[in-house]
Amino acid sequence: MSSPTKHIPYLDGWRGLAIIAVLVSHFKWTQELSWLGGFGVQLFFVLSGFLMGNLLFIKKVPLKDFFVRRMSRVFPTFWMFVIAMALYAAFLQPVRHVATRGELLSTFAFLCSYFPADMSIWHRAWPIGHLWSLSVEEHSYMFLAAGALLVGNLKNRYAGAAFLLAGTAAIMAVNAYYPSHPPAGATPWFLRSESAAIGLVAAAAYRVTAASTQATWLRESPPWLPVLSFIMAIACYSIFAHKRLQYTVGPLCLAYTINHLERTPQIVRQLLSSKVMQWFGVCSFSLYLWQQPIYYAVIEGRFPHMAGLVAAIAVGAASYFLFENPMRLYLNRKWAERRPLPAATAATAAAAPIV
């Protein structure tokens, strides 16, 4: 498996496939495509686990750098979106909704899947129902970072794999327990981070286990096997599948596929590396955020499906090119300027003549 720290086009394409699945699910003409939403979100999750497991447990990126880069990508656009949606709901939405202080605080803190406990995140009072998946990602990053910090002090090559495998097993146990013993709160149990993070943690666990054990059967795969696991995942999410497969087998299949994506037939990687798929992948976060109010307008009959899809893509692209990407580059540049130079570089710079 190659290192995902360098730019790999087909990983952008995988992210593009994820957001396309979400968009098709939301702006569909037929109910039979509804399953694509959960499937697309899980594509995001396993890619995040694959990348973050590598960064934190294999490359051992300093946690400060990790969180700064994560925050520079997510927080400015996320904050702008939440503020814009609060104002939209209060003054422009057909059915006005003034978000309470508790709602705003829980949303900004990525806790809206838990608080307010008497209001489901899918209540549609204002367009934040999709933020459950962003909350899962942020909570998972905290979990992975805490694990990396813990195992980094143990000096054992298998500690990271053991931690992540134990985490995967714990989430599987939660997903076996919750259907018959759902937790308190209005939000469905399968949207809570301790349940929904199964694919993300499993993908990280596979990546780190394969790297730490150097086991050939984990690191290598015949080209057809990750394709088969992807098809099996589709079957687990389709409308004909038992719903519990979406919280158990399906995410594990996708975790396997993403870890062996480089070994799939070349045509698969070429399709994912196409300019269109990469474009959707690059813009995916802004597309994910800003499609939600337009999606609500479509399901309420205020916007036709195709016009809604076009508007969602246009608004998301504008957000990425005009705000998200410039802000991310600016913040990362400022952070790089604040970091101290390595001792050798600093000494060379000090000795250099001034011209």
C-alpha positions in Angstrom: 0.0 0.0 0.0 1.4 3.4 -1.0 1.6 6.3 1.4 -1.5 8.5 1.2 0.5 11.6 2.4 1.3 12.5 -1.2 -1.4 13.6 -3.6 -3.1 10.6 -5.1 -5.7 11.5 -7.8 -7.9 8.5 -7.3 -8.4 9.3 -3.6 -9.8 12.7 -4.7 -12.0 10.7 -7.0 -13.2 8.5 -4.2 -14.1 11.6 -2.3 -15.9 12.8 -5.4 -17.8 9.6 -5.7 -18.9 10.1 -2.1 -20.3 13.6 -2.6 -21.9 12.6 -5.9 -23.7 9.7 -4.1 -25.0 12.1 -1.4 -26.2 14.6 -4.1 -28.0 12.0 -6.1 -29.6 10.7 -2.9 -30.9 14.2 -2.0 -31.9 15.4 -5.4 -33.3 12.2 -6.7 -36.5 11.5 -8.7 -37.1 8.1 -7.2 -37.1 6.8 -3.6 -35.1 3.7 -4.7 -31.9 5.9 -4.6 -32.3 7.0 -1.0 -29.8 4.5 0.2 -27.0 6.3 -1.7 -26.9 9.0 1.0 -25.7 6.7 3.8 -23.5 4.9 1.3 -21.8 8.2 0.3 -21.3 9.3 3.9 -19.6 6.0 4.6 -17.3 6.5 1.6 -16.2 9.7 3.3 -15.7 8.0 6.7 -13.5 5.1 5.5 -11.3 7.5 3.5 -10.8 9.7 6.5 -9.9 6.7 8.6 -7.4 5.5 6.1 -5.7 8.8 5.8 -5.8 9.8 9.5 -4.6 6.4 10.7 -1.6 6.8 8.4 -0.9 10.3 9.5 -1.3 9.8 13.3 -0.1 6.2 13.8 2.4 5.6 11.0 3.8 9.0 10.0 3.3 10.2 13.5 2.5 13.8 12.5 2.7 16.1 15.5 -0.8 16.6 17.0 -0.5 20.4 16.8 0.2 20.3 13.1 -2.6 17.7 12.6 -5.2 19.8 14.3 -4.2 23.1 12.8 -4.5 21.7 9.3 -7.8 20.1 10.1 -9.1 23.3 11.6 -8.0 25.4 8.7 -9.9 23.2 6.3 -13.1 22.8 8.3 -13.7 25.6 10.8 -13.9 28.8 8.8 -16.4 27.4 6.2 -18.3 25.5 8.9 -18.6 28.6 11.1 -19.8 30.7 8.1 -22.3 28.0 7.2 -23.8 27.7 10.7 -24.1 31.5 11.1 -25.7 31.8 7.6 -28.2 29.1 8.3 -29.1 30.6 11.7 -29.9 33.9 10.0 -31.7 32.2 7.1 -33.9 30.2 9.4 -34.7 33.2 11.5 -35.5 35.7 8.7 -35.9 34.0 5.3 -37.0 30.4 5.9 -40.7 29.8 5.0 -41.3 28.5 8.6 -39.2 30.8 10.8 -37.0 29.2 13.4 -34.8 31.1 15.9 -32.1 28.8 17.0 -31.7 28.8 20.8 -28.4 29.4 22.5 -28.3 25.7 23.4 -28.8 24.7 19.7 -26.1 27.1 18.5 -23.6 26.0 21.2 -24.2 22.3 20.5 -23.9 22.8 16.8 -20.6 24.8 17.0 -19.3 22.1 19.4 -20.2 19.3 17.1 -22.7 17.9 19.7 -26.0 18.4 17.8 -26.5 14.7 17.6 -26.8 14.6 21.4 -28.1 18.0 22.4 -30.8 19.3 22.8 -31.8 15.8 23.9 -35.5 16.4 23.1 -34.9 17.4 19.5 -33.6 15.1 16.7 -30.9 16.5 14.5 -33.2 15.5 11.6 -36.0 17.8 12.9 -35.7 20.1 9.9 -36.4 23.2 11.9 -33.2 24.6 10.3 -30.8 23.2 7.7 -28.3 21.4 9.9 -29.5 17.8 9.7 -26.5 16.7 7.8 -24.0 17.9 10.4 -24.3 14.6 12.3 -21.7 13.2 9.9 -19.3 16.1 10.4 -19.7 15.5 14.1 -18.8 11.9 13.7 -15.6 12.8 11.8 -14.5 15.4 14.4 -15.2 13.1 17.3 -13.3 10.3 15.5 -10.3 12.6 15.0 -10.2 13.3 18.7 -10.4 9.6 19.4 -7.6 8.8 17.0 -5.4 11.6 18.3 -5.9 10.5 21.9 -5.0 6.9 20.8 -1.9 8.1 19.0 -0.8 10.1 22.1 -1.4 7.1 24.3 0.3 4.4 22.2 3.2 6.8 21.4 4.3 6.5 25.0 4.2 2.7 25.0 7.0 2.1 22.5 5.4 -1.0 21.1 5.0 -1.4 17.4 1.7 -3.3 17.8 0.1 -0.8 20.3 -1.5 1.4 17.7 -3.0 -1.6 15.9 -4.3 -3.1 19.1 -5.9 0.2 20.2 -7.7 0.7 16.8 -8.8 -3.0 16.6 -10.2 -2.7 20.2 -12.0 0.5 19.1 -13.5 -1.3 16.1 -14.6 -4.2 18.3 -16.2 -1.8 20.8 -18.2 0.0 18.1 -19.3 -3.3 16.7 -20.6 -4.2 20.2 -22.4 -0.9 20.4 -24.1 -1.5 17.1 -25.2 -4.9 18.2 -26.6 -3.5 21.5 -28.2 -0.2 20.4 -31.0 -1.6 18.1 -32.7 -3.4 21.0 -31.5 -0.9 23.7 -31.5 2.5 22.1 -29.9 5.3 24.1 -31.9 8.3 25.4 -32.3 11.3 23.2 -34.3 12.2 20.1 -31.6 11.6 17.5 -31.5 8.1 16.1 -28.8 5.9 17.6 -27.1 5.1 14.3 -26.2 8.8 13.9 -24.3 9.0 17.1 -20.5 8.9 16.9 -20.1 5.8 19.0 -22.1 3.9 16.4 -21.6 5.7 13.1 -17.7 5.8 13.3 -17.4 2.1 12.6 -16.1 2.5 9.0 -13.7 5.3 9.9 -12.1 3.4 12.9 -12.1 0.1 11.0 -10.3 1.7 8.0 -7.6 3.2 10.3 -7.3 -0.1 12.1 -6.7 -2.0 8.9 -4.1 0.5 7.7 -2.2 0.5 10.9 -2.4 -3.2 11.5 -1.1 -3.9 8.0 1.8 -1.5 8.5 2.8 -2.7 11.9 2.6 -6.5 11.2 4.0 -6.4 7.7 1.7 -9.4 7.0 1.6 -10.1 3.3 -2.0 -11.3 3.4 -3.0 -7.9 4.9 -0.8 -5.7 2.7 -1.5 -7.4 -0.7 -4.7 -8.3 -2.4 -5.8 -9.8 -5.8 -7.3 -7.0 -7.9 -10.7 -8.5 -7.9 -11.1 -8.7 -4.1 -11.4 -5.0 -3.3 -13.9 -4.7 -6.2 -15.9 -7.5 -4.8 -15.9 -6.0 -1.3 -17.1 -2.7 -2.8 -20.0 -4.5 -4.5 -20.8 -6.3 -1.3 -20.9 -2.9 0.5 -23.4 -1.6 -2.2 -25.5 -4.7 -1.5 -25.4 -3.9 2.2 -26.7 -0.4 1.7 -29.3 -1.0 -1.0 -33.0 -0.8 -0.3 -33.2 -4.6 -0.4 -30.7 -5.2 2.4 -31.3 -5.6 6.1 -30.7 -2.3 7.8 -28.3 -3.7 10.3 -25.8 -4.5 7.5 -25.3 -0.8 7.1 -23.8 -0.6 10.6 -21.7 -3.8 10.5 -20.7 -5.6 7.3 -21.1 -2.7 4.9 -18.6 -0.3 6.5 -16.1 -3.2 7.0 -16.3 -4.0 3.3 -15.6 -0.4 2.4 -12.7 -0.2 4.9 -11.1 -3.2 3.1 -11.7 -1.6 -0.3 -10.1 1.8 0.5 -7.0 0.0 2.0 -6.5 -1.9 -1.3 -7.8 0.7 -3.7 -4.3 0.9 -5.4 -4.6 -2.8 -6.2 -7.9 -2.5 -8.1 -7.9 -2.9 -11.9 -6.4 0.1 -13.6 -9.7 1.1 -15.2 -11.2 1.7 -11.7 -8.4 4.0 -10.7 -8.5 5.8 -14.0 -12.2 6.5 -13.6 -11.7 7.8 -10.1 -8.8 9.9 -11.3 -10.8 11.6 -14.0 -11.0 15.4 -14.0 -14.7 15.4 -13.2 -14.4 13.0 -10.2 -11.4 14.9 -8.9 -13.2 18.2 -9.2 -16.1 16.9 -7.1 -13.7 15.5 -4.6 -11.8 18.8 -4.2 -15.0 20.7 -3.7 -16.7 18.0 -1.6 -16.7 19.8 1.8 -18.3 23.0 0.5 -20.8 20.9 -1.6 -21.6 18.8 1.4 -22.3 21.9 3.6 -24.3 24.1 1.3 -26.5 21.6 -0.5 -28.5 21.1 2.7 -30.8 24.2 2.6 -31.4 23.6 -1.1 -32.2 20.0 -0.4 -34.8 21.0 2.2 -36.3 23.4 -0.4 -36.6 20.5 -2.9 -38.3 18.1 -0.5 -40.7 20.8 0.6 -41.7 21.4 -3.0 -40.2 24.8 -3.4 -37.6 23.9 -5.9 -37.5 21.3 -8.7 -35.0 18.5 -8.4 -32.7 19.3 -11.3 -32.7 23.0 -10.5 -31.9 22.1 -6.9 -29.0 19.9 -8.0 -27.5 22.6 -10.3 -27.9 25.2 -7.6 -26.3 23.0 -4.9 -23.2 22.4 -7.2 -23.0 26.1 -8.1 -23.2 27.3 -4.5 -20.8 24.7 -3.2 -18.2 25.5 -5.9 -18.5 29.2 -5.2 -17.9 28.5 -1.5 -14.8 26.4 -2.2 -13.1 28.7 -4.7 -14.0 32.0 -3.1 -13.7 31.2 0.6 -12.8 27.6 1.7 -9.6 27.1 -0.3 -8.3 30.7 0.0 -8.9 30.7 3.7 -7.3 27.3 4.2 -4.2 28.3 2.2 -3.9 31.6 4.1 -4.2 29.9 7.6 -1.8 27.1 6.7 0.7 29.7 5.4 0.4 31.7 8.6 0.9 28.6 10.7 4.0 27.7 8.7 5.5 31.1 9.3 5.0 30.8 13.0 6.8 27.4 13.2 10.4 27.6 14.3 13.0 26.7 11.7 15.0 23.5 12.3 18.3 24.3 14.1 20.5 23.6 11.1 18.3 25.8 8.8 18.2 28.6 11.4 22.0 28.5 11.8 22.5 28.7 8.0 20.0 31.6 7.7 21.8 33.5 10.5 25.2 33.0 8.8 24.0 34.1 5.4 25.2 37.6 4.3 22.6 40.3 3.9 22.4 41.6 0.3 
